[in-house]
Amino acid sequence: MSIDAPTVDDQLRAILADTLGLAPARAAALTADTPLFGVLPELDSMAVAGLLTEIEDRLGILIEDDEVDGALLESFGSLARFVRAKLDA
């Protein structure tokens, strides 16, 4: 299933907003360069599992444990690239 980049980005913003309780304006301001894990206070180690589960559920992908590392959640852009690659697989 292939979804165009802007749609994936918008879906990820909605998932981040819903999962982390981000205000809509704050979620809308996320860009490819926005750092996530370690910088976004709402995204702590406890929130990561919930976020990844929500991404799997809403986008119909499977994220394997060995695919989850620091680079995956380094930035909004790295997360979006990962999700797009999973959708295109």
Backbone as XML, in Angstrom:
<?xml version="1.0"?>
<chain id="A" units="angstrom">
  <residue number="1" name="MET">
    <atom name="N" x="0.857" y="-1.175" z="0.000"/>
    <atom name="CA" x="0.000" y="0.000" z="0.000"/>
    <atom name="C" x="0.897" y="1.230" z="0.000"/>
  </residue>
  <residue number="2" name="SER">
    <atom name="N" x="0.753" y="2.055" z="-0.980"/>
    <atom name="CA" x="1.567" y="3.259" z="-1.072"/>
    <atom name="C" x="0.706" y="4.481" z="-0.782"/>
  </residue>
  <residue number="3" name="ILE">
    <atom name="N" x="1.189" y="5.311" z="0.128"/>
    <atom name="CA" x="0.510" y="6.550" z="0.475"/>
    <atom name="C" x="1.481" y="7.676" z="0.180"/>
  </residue>
  <residue number="4" name="ASP">
    <atom name="N" x="1.008" y="8.756" z="-0.431"/>
    <atom name="CA" x="1.934" y="9.834" z="-0.771"/>
    <atom name="C" x="2.492" y="10.498" z="0.491"/>
  </residue>
  <residue number="5" name="ALA">
    <atom name="N" x="3.668" y="11.105" z="0.337"/>
    <atom name="CA" x="4.412" y="11.666" z="1.462"/>
    <atom name="C" x="3.607" y="12.657" z="2.301"/>
  </residue>
  <residue number="6" name="PRO">
    <atom name="N" x="2.921" y="13.630" z="1.705"/>
    <atom name="CA" x="2.176" y="14.569" z="2.543"/>
    <atom name="C" x="1.101" y="13.882" z="3.386"/>
  </residue>
  <residue number="7" name="THR">
    <atom name="N" x="0.461" y="12.867" z="2.830"/>
    <atom name="CA" x="-0.564" y="12.154" z="3.576"/>
    <atom name="C" x="0.047" y="11.402" z="4.751"/>
  </residue>
  <residue number="8" name="VAL">
    <atom name="N" x="1.177" y="10.739" z="4.528"/>
    <atom name="CA" x="1.872" y="10.037" z="5.612"/>
    <atom name="C" x="2.257" y="11.033" z="6.695"/>
  </residue>
  <residue number="9" name="ASP">
    <atom name="N" x="2.820" y="12.160" z="6.299"/>
    <atom name="CA" x="3.227" y="13.167" z="7.276"/>
    <atom name="C" x="2.028" y="13.651" z="8.086"/>
  </residue>
  <residue number="10" name="ASP">
    <atom name="N" x="0.916" y="13.912" z="7.423"/>
    <atom name="CA" x="-0.281" y="14.375" z="8.127"/>
    <atom name="C" x="-0.808" y="13.300" z="9.075"/>
  </residue>
  <residue number="11" name="GLN">
    <atom name="N" x="-0.787" y="12.055" z="8.633"/>
    <atom name="CA" x="-1.249" y="10.969" z="9.495"/>
    <atom name="C" x="-0.334" y="10.822" z="10.708"/>
  </residue>
  <residue number="12" name="LEU">
    <atom name="N" x="0.966" y="10.930" z="10.493"/>
    <atom name="CA" x="1.897" y="10.839" z="11.617"/>
    <atom name="C" x="1.710" y="11.995" z="12.588"/>
  </residue>
  <residue number="13" name="ARG">
    <atom name="N" x="1.470" y="13.177" z="12.075"/>
    <atom name="CA" x="1.206" y="14.323" z="12.965"/>
    <atom name="C" x="-0.035" y="14.055" z="13.823"/>
  </residue>
  <residue number="14" name="ALA">
    <atom name="N" x="-1.079" y="13.508" z="13.210"/>
    <atom name="CA" x="-2.307" y="13.199" z="13.951"/>
    <atom name="C" x="-2.059" y="12.120" z="14.998"/>
  </residue>
  <residue number="15" name="ILE">
    <atom name="N" x="-1.288" y="11.112" z="14.649"/>
    <atom name="CA" x="-0.970" y="10.037" z="15.593"/>
    <atom name="C" x="-0.154" y="10.584" z="16.761"/>
  </residue>
  <residue number="16" name="LEU">
    <atom name="N" x="0.854" y="11.405" z="16.458"/>
    <atom name="CA" x="1.659" y="12.011" z="17.521"/>
    <atom name="C" x="0.797" y="12.893" z="18.416"/>
  </residue>
  <residue number="17" name="ALA">
    <atom name="N" x="-0.091" y="13.669" z="17.813"/>
    <atom name="CA" x="-0.960" y="14.549" z="18.599"/>
    <atom name="C" x="-1.860" y="13.728" z="19.512"/>
  </residue>
  <residue number="18" name="ASP">
    <atom name="N" x="-2.471" y="12.697" z="18.976"/>
    <atom name="CA" x="-3.402" y="11.880" z="19.758"/>
    <atom name="C" x="-2.680" y="11.075" z="20.833"/>
  </residue>
  <residue number="19" name="THR">
    <atom name="N" x="-1.561" y="10.474" z="20.476"/>
    <atom name="CA" x="-0.847" y="9.595" z="21.403"/>
    <atom name="C" x="-0.140" y="10.366" z="22.511"/>
  </residue>
  <residue number="20" name="LEU">
    <atom name="N" x="0.442" y="11.505" z="22.150"/>
    <atom name="CA" x="1.231" y="12.267" z="23.117"/>
    <atom name="C" x="0.472" y="13.437" z="23.721"/>
  </residue>
  <residue number="21" name="GLY">
    <atom name="N" x="-0.733" y="13.695" z="23.226"/>
    <atom name="CA" x="-1.513" y="14.806" z="23.746"/>
    <atom name="C" x="-0.994" y="16.162" z="23.310"/>
  </residue>
  <residue number="22" name="LEU">
    <atom name="N" x="-0.409" y="16.215" z="22.108"/>
    <atom name="CA" x="0.101" y="17.487" z="21.594"/>
    <atom name="C" x="-1.048" y="18.354" z="21.101"/>
  </residue>
  <residue number="23" name="ALA">
    <atom name="N" x="-0.940" y="19.642" z="21.310"/>
    <atom name="CA" x="-1.925" y="20.580" z="20.773"/>
    <atom name="C" x="-1.878" y="20.516" z="19.247"/>
  </residue>
  <residue number="24" name="PRO">
    <atom name="N" x="-3.022" y="20.677" z="18.580"/>
    <atom name="CA" x="-3.040" y="20.598" z="17.114"/>
    <atom name="C" x="-2.022" y="21.524" z="16.446"/>
  </residue>
  <residue number="25" name="ALA">
    <atom name="N" x="-1.875" y="22.741" z="16.937"/>
    <atom name="CA" x="-0.920" y="23.679" z="16.327"/>
    <atom name="C" x="0.512" y="23.185" z="16.493"/>
  </residue>
  <residue number="26" name="ARG">
    <atom name="N" x="0.792" y="22.579" z="17.625"/>
    <atom name="CA" x="2.142" y="22.059" z="17.860"/>
    <atom name="C" x="2.429" y="20.878" z="16.944"/>
  </residue>
  <residue number="27" name="ALA">
    <atom name="N" x="1.458" y="19.991" z="16.778"/>
    <atom name="CA" x="1.629" y="18.852" z="15.877"/>
    <atom name="C" x="1.775" y="19.323" z="14.438"/>
  </residue>
  <residue number="28" name="ALA">
    <atom name="N" x="0.987" y="20.315" z="14.046"/>
    <atom name="CA" x="1.058" y="20.831" z="12.679"/>
    <atom name="C" x="2.406" y="21.464" z="12.376"/>
  </residue>
  <residue number="29" name="ALA">
    <atom name="N" x="3.101" y="21.929" z="13.395"/>
    <atom name="CA" x="4.392" y="22.595" z="13.203"/>
    <atom name="C" x="5.555" y="21.617" z="13.061"/>
  </residue>
  <residue number="30" name="LEU">
    <atom name="N" x="5.296" y="20.321" z="13.221"/>
    <atom name="CA" x="6.372" y="19.337" z="13.088"/>
    <atom name="C" x="6.867" y="19.304" z="11.649"/>
  </residue>
  <residue number="31" name="THR">
    <atom name="N" x="8.176" y="19.433" z="11.478"/>
    <atom name="CA" x="8.797" y="19.354" z="10.156"/>
    <atom name="C" x="9.785" y="18.197" z="10.146"/>
  </residue>
  <residue number="32" name="ALA">
    <atom name="N" x="10.331" y="17.894" z="8.994"/>
    <atom name="CA" x="11.290" y="16.793" z="8.875"/>
    <atom name="C" x="12.451" y="16.957" z="9.837"/>
  </residue>
  <residue number="33" name="ASP">
    <atom name="N" x="12.837" y="18.181" z="10.122"/>
    <atom name="CA" x="13.988" y="18.433" z="10.989"/>
    <atom name="C" x="13.651" y="18.492" z="12.475"/>
  </residue>
  <residue number="34" name="THR">
    <atom name="N" x="12.376" y="18.396" z="12.831"/>
    <atom name="CA" x="11.980" y="18.474" z="14.238"/>
    <atom name="C" x="12.488" y="17.249" z="14.990"/>
  </residue>
  <residue number="35" name="PRO">
    <atom name="N" x="13.345" y="17.449" z="16.002"/>
    <atom name="CA" x="13.811" y="16.303" z="16.791"/>
    <atom name="C" x="12.671" y="15.746" z="17.642"/>
  </residue>
  <residue number="36" name="LEU">
    <atom name="N" x="12.693" y="14.448" z="17.854"/>
    <atom name="CA" x="11.626" y="13.809" z="18.627"/>
    <atom name="C" x="12.162" y="13.255" z="19.949"/>
  </residue>
  <residue number="37" name="PHE">
    <atom name="N" x="12.594" y="12.007" z="19.947"/>
    <atom name="CA" x="12.977" y="11.339" z="21.193"/>
    <atom name="C" x="14.171" y="12.031" z="21.839"/>
  </residue>
  <residue number="38" name="GLY">
    <atom name="N" x="14.033" y="12.322" z="23.108"/>
    <atom name="CA" x="15.097" y="12.997" z="23.841"/>
    <atom name="C" x="14.950" y="14.504" z="23.841"/>
  </residue>
  <residue number="39" name="VAL">
    <atom name="N" x="14.093" y="15.028" z="22.972"/>
    <atom name="CA" x="13.873" y="16.474" z="22.884"/>
    <atom name="C" x="12.406" y="16.798" z="23.157"/>
  </residue>
  <residue number="40" name="LEU">
    <atom name="N" x="11.514" y="16.042" z="22.593"/>
    <atom name="CA" x="10.079" y="16.231" z="22.801"/>
    <atom name="C" x="9.724" y="15.584" z="24.145"/>
  </residue>
  <residue number="41" name="PRO">
    <atom name="N" x="9.446" y="16.387" z="25.175"/>
    <atom name="CA" x="9.269" y="15.826" z="26.513"/>
    <atom name="C" x="8.166" y="14.776" z="26.612"/>
  </residue>
  <residue number="42" name="GLU">
    <atom name="N" x="7.133" y="14.894" z="25.812"/>
    <atom name="CA" x="6.029" y="13.937" z="25.863"/>
    <atom name="C" x="6.429" y="12.554" z="25.335"/>
  </residue>
  <residue number="43" name="LEU">
    <atom name="N" x="7.472" y="12.509" z="24.512"/>
    <atom name="CA" x="7.898" y="11.234" z="23.917"/>
    <atom name="C" x="9.037" y="10.651" z="24.744"/>
  </residue>
  <residue number="44" name="ASP">
    <atom name="N" x="8.651" y="10.029" z="25.847"/>
    <atom name="CA" x="9.647" y="9.369" z="26.679"/>
    <atom name="C" x="9.626" y="7.872" z="26.376"/>
  </residue>
  <residue number="45" name="SER">
    <atom name="N" x="10.455" y="7.118" z="27.070"/>
    <atom name="CA" x="10.559" y="5.690" z="26.782"/>
    <atom name="C" x="9.237" y="4.961" z="26.978"/>
  </residue>
  <residue number="46" name="MET">
    <atom name="N" x="8.416" y="5.437" z="27.908"/>
    <atom name="CA" x="7.116" y="4.807" z="28.141"/>
    <atom name="C" x="6.144" y="5.079" z="26.989"/>
  </residue>
  <residue number="47" name="ALA">
    <atom name="N" x="6.272" y="6.216" z="26.348"/>
    <atom name="CA" x="5.350" y="6.597" z="25.275"/>
    <atom name="C" x="5.710" y="5.959" z="23.940"/>
  </residue>
  <residue number="48" name="VAL">
    <atom name="N" x="6.950" y="5.501" z="23.784"/>
    <atom name="CA" x="7.392" y="4.959" z="22.498"/>
    <atom name="C" x="6.545" y="3.752" z="22.084"/>
  </residue>
  <residue number="49" name="ALA">
    <atom name="N" x="6.331" y="2.817" z="22.986"/>
    <atom name="CA" x="5.563" y="1.614" z="22.642"/>
    <atom name="C" x="4.150" y="1.975" z="22.201"/>
  </residue>
  <residue number="50" name="GLY">
    <atom name="N" x="3.512" y="2.885" z="22.922"/>
    <atom name="CA" x="2.163" y="3.307" z="22.543"/>
    <atom name="C" x="2.131" y="3.982" z="21.191"/>
  </residue>
  <residue number="51" name="LEU">
    <atom name="N" x="3.133" y="4.809" z="20.923"/>
    <atom name="CA" x="3.212" y="5.498" z="19.640"/>
    <atom name="C" x="3.380" y="4.501" z="18.504"/>
  </residue>
  <residue number="52" name="LEU">
    <atom name="N" x="4.304" y="3.562" z="18.658"/>
    <atom name="CA" x="4.554" y="2.590" z="17.596"/>
    <atom name="C" x="3.348" y="1.681" z="17.378"/>
  </residue>
  <residue number="53" name="THR">
    <atom name="N" x="2.678" y="1.304" z="18.446"/>
    <atom name="CA" x="1.466" y="0.485" z="18.319"/>
    <atom name="C" x="0.375" y="1.246" z="17.569"/>
  </residue>
  <residue number="54" name="GLU">
    <atom name="N" x="0.228" y="2.504" z="17.885"/>
    <atom name="CA" x="-0.788" y="3.324" z="17.203"/>
    <atom name="C" x="-0.454" y="3.491" z="15.721"/>
  </residue>
  <residue number="55" name="ILE">
    <atom name="N" x="0.826" y="3.662" z="15.387"/>
    <atom name="CA" x="1.246" y="3.752" z="13.983"/>
    <atom name="C" x="0.894" y="2.451" z="13.270"/>
  </residue>
  <residue number="56" name="GLU">
    <atom name="N" x="1.205" y="1.319" z="13.902"/>
    <atom name="CA" x="0.884" y="0.022" z="13.294"/>
    <atom name="C" x="-0.623" y="-0.109" z="13.060"/>
  </residue>
  <residue number="57" name="ASP">
    <atom name="N" x="-1.400" y="0.220" z="14.073"/>
    <atom name="CA" x="-2.848" y="0.063" z="13.972"/>
    <atom name="C" x="-3.460" y="0.962" z="12.907"/>
  </residue>
  <residue number="58" name="ARG">
    <atom name="N" x="-3.085" y="2.215" z="12.903"/>
    <atom name="CA" x="-3.720" y="3.173" z="11.980"/>
    <atom name="C" x="-3.238" y="3.032" z="10.548"/>
  </residue>
  <residue number="59" name="LEU">
    <atom name="N" x="-1.977" y="2.626" z="10.380"/>
    <atom name="CA" x="-1.424" y="2.568" z="9.025"/>
    <atom name="C" x="-1.302" y="1.150" z="8.481"/>
  </residue>
  <residue number="60" name="GLY">
    <atom name="N" x="-1.629" y="0.170" z="9.291"/>
    <atom name="CA" x="-1.633" y="-1.207" z="8.818"/>
    <atom name="C" x="-0.266" y="-1.760" z="8.500"/>
  </residue>
  <residue number="61" name="ILE">
    <atom name="N" x="0.724" y="-1.385" z="9.300"/>
    <atom name="CA" x="2.073" y="-1.905" z="9.091"/>
    <atom name="C" x="2.498" y="-2.673" z="10.341"/>
  </residue>
  <residue number="62" name="LEU">
    <atom name="N" x="3.571" y="-3.452" z="10.215"/>
    <atom name="CA" x="4.139" y="-4.181" z="11.339"/>
    <atom name="C" x="5.549" y="-3.660" z="11.560"/>
  </residue>
  <residue number="63" name="ILE">
    <atom name="N" x="5.814" y="-3.192" z="12.763"/>
    <atom name="CA" x="7.138" y="-2.696" z="13.122"/>
    <atom name="C" x="7.787" y="-3.745" z="14.010"/>
  </residue>
  <residue number="64" name="GLU">
    <atom name="N" x="8.838" y="-4.356" z="13.505"/>
    <atom name="CA" x="9.550" y="-5.403" z="14.251"/>
    <atom name="C" x="10.416" y="-4.766" z="15.333"/>
  </residue>
  <residue number="65" name="ASP">
    <atom name="N" x="10.615" y="-5.499" z="16.427"/>
    <atom name="CA" x="11.422" y="-4.986" z="17.533"/>
    <atom name="C" x="12.822" y="-4.583" z="17.086"/>
  </residue>
  <residue number="66" name="ASP">
    <atom name="N" x="13.415" y="-5.370" z="16.178"/>
    <atom name="CA" x="14.783" y="-5.069" z="15.758"/>
    <atom name="C" x="14.874" y="-3.858" z="14.821"/>
  </residue>
  <residue number="67" name="GLU">
    <atom name="N" x="13.731" y="-3.311" z="14.425"/>
    <atom name="CA" x="13.716" y="-2.104" z="13.594"/>
    <atom name="C" x="13.688" y="-0.831" z="14.439"/>
  </residue>
  <residue number="68" name="VAL">
    <atom name="N" x="13.436" y="-0.979" z="15.715"/>
    <atom name="CA" x="13.304" y="0.175" z="16.602"/>
    <atom name="C" x="14.663" y="0.489" z="17.217"/>
  </residue>
  <residue number="69" name="ASP">
    <atom name="N" x="15.164" y="1.669" z="16.872"/>
    <atom name="CA" x="16.427" y="2.127" z="17.447"/>
    <atom name="C" x="16.387" y="3.646" z="17.562"/>
  </residue>
  <residue number="70" name="GLY">
    <atom name="N" x="17.461" y="4.218" z="18.057"/>
    <atom name="CA" x="17.509" y="5.658" z="18.257"/>
    <atom name="C" x="17.310" y="6.454" z="16.984"/>
  </residue>
  <residue number="71" name="ALA">
    <atom name="N" x="17.793" y="5.933" z="15.864"/>
    <atom name="CA" x="17.683" y="6.652" z="14.592"/>
    <atom name="C" x="16.228" y="6.765" z="14.138"/>
  </residue>
  <residue number="72" name="LEU">
    <atom name="N" x="15.415" y="5.771" z="14.451"/>
    <atom name="CA" x="14.010" y="5.771" z="14.028"/>
    <atom name="C" x="13.263" y="6.985" z="14.560"/>
  </residue>
  <residue number="73" name="LEU">
    <atom name="N" x="13.509" y="7.337" z="15.820"/>
    <atom name="CA" x="12.787" y="8.434" z="16.457"/>
    <atom name="C" x="13.645" y="9.680" z="16.641"/>
  </residue>
  <residue number="74" name="GLU">
    <atom name="N" x="14.730" y="9.749" z="15.878"/>
    <atom name="CA" x="15.619" y="10.908" z="15.982"/>
    <atom name="C" x="14.911" y="12.196" z="15.590"/>
  </residue>
  <residue number="75" name="SER">
    <atom name="N" x="14.112" y="12.126" z="14.526"/>
    <atom name="CA" x="13.406" y="13.315" z="14.045"/>
    <atom name="C" x="12.086" y="12.894" z="13.418"/>
  </residue>
  <residue number="76" name="PHE">
    <atom name="N" x="11.222" y="13.885" z="13.215"/>
    <atom name="CA" x="9.962" y="13.604" z="12.532"/>
    <atom name="C" x="10.249" y="13.054" z="11.138"/>
  </residue>
  <residue number="77" name="GLY">
    <atom name="N" x="11.250" y="13.595" z="10.469"/>
    <atom name="CA" x="11.607" y="13.140" z="9.128"/>
    <atom name="C" x="12.072" y="11.697" z="9.107"/>
  </residue>
  <residue number="78" name="SER">
    <atom name="N" x="12.878" y="11.282" z="10.087"/>
    <atom name="CA" x="13.352" y="9.897" z="10.110"/>
    <atom name="C" x="12.191" y="8.933" z="10.356"/>
  </residue>
  <residue number="79" name="LEU">
    <atom name="N" x="11.267" y="9.322" z="11.211"/>
    <atom name="CA" x="10.088" y="8.494" z="11.455"/>
    <atom name="C" x="9.222" y="8.405" z="10.199"/>
  </residue>
  <residue number="80" name="ALA">
    <atom name="N" x="9.016" y="9.524" z="9.532"/>
    <atom name="CA" x="8.203" y="9.544" z="8.312"/>
    <atom name="C" x="8.845" y="8.707" z="7.205"/>
  </residue>
  <residue number="81" name="ARG">
    <atom name="N" x="10.150" y="8.804" z="7.043"/>
    <atom name="CA" x="10.843" y="7.996" z="6.017"/>
    <atom name="C" x="10.688" y="6.509" z="6.300"/>
  </residue>
  <residue number="82" name="PHE">
    <atom name="N" x="10.823" y="6.143" z="7.580"/>
    <atom name="CA" x="10.666" y="4.742" z="7.969"/>
    <atom name="C" x="9.260" y="4.248" z="7.631"/>
  </residue>
  <residue number="83" name="VAL">
    <atom name="N" x="8.257" y="5.012" z="8.010"/>
    <atom name="CA" x="6.863" y="4.614" z="7.764"/>
    <atom name="C" x="6.596" y="4.510" z="6.271"/>
  </residue>
  <residue number="84" name="ARG">
    <atom name="N" x="7.071" y="5.490" z="5.487"/>
    <atom name="CA" x="6.864" y="5.417" z="4.036"/>
    <atom name="C" x="7.511" y="4.171" z="3.449"/>
  </residue>
  <residue number="85" name="ALA">
    <atom name="N" x="8.719" y="3.813" z="3.921"/>
    <atom name="CA" x="9.397" y="2.622" z="3.424"/>
    <atom name="C" x="8.600" y="1.359" z="3.777"/>
  </residue>
  <residue number="86" name="LYS">
    <atom name="N" x="8.029" y="1.318" z="4.979"/>
    <atom name="CA" x="7.212" y="0.162" z="5.375"/>
    <atom name="C" x="5.953" y="0.063" z="4.518"/>
  </residue>
  <residue number="87" name="LEU">
    <atom name="N" x="5.350" y="1.195" z="4.221"/>
    <atom name="CA" x="4.131" y="1.207" z="3.405"/>
    <atom name="C" x="4.415" y="0.790" z="1.964"/>
  </residue>
  <residue number="88" name="ASP">
    <atom name="N" x="5.610" y="1.113" z="1.478"/>
    <atom name="CA" x="5.968" y="0.797" z="0.099"/>
    <atom name="C" x="6.491" y="-0.625" z="-0.056"/>
  </residue>
  <residue number="89" name="ALA">
    <atom name="N" x="6.757" y="-1.295" z="1.058"/>
    <atom name="CA" x="7.351" y="-2.640" z="0.996"/>
    <atom name="C" x="6.336" y="-3.666" z="0.533"/>
  </residue>
</chain>
